[in-house]
């Protein structure tokens, strides 16, 4: 929907659902499964930021980190994902289509550290 043709992290919108103590986590699990076919395990809040979308609407981006997942990453939702890539953080600088906000989120994950 926004920034077509750029390298980005999978994600999406928060659907209006019944009251839930884990609304963000449920939305993330759903979007990851729909877009790239992975089932996430434990997740950790990483960062949040706002940006202006191509439509002129403001977006609140909330980023989580999950090192636990099952499945094979593939581009399941071809209208949203061209291809699923596994890249090392050092490889991002070589990607011309990687916007600064994606690099910022990856850097936040690197700084969070291994566990």
Secondary structure by P-SEA (a helix, b strand, c coil): ccccccccccccccccccccccaaaaaaaaaaaacccccccbbbbcccccccccccbbbbbbbbbbccccccccccccccccbbbbbccccccccccccaaaaaaaaaaaaaccc
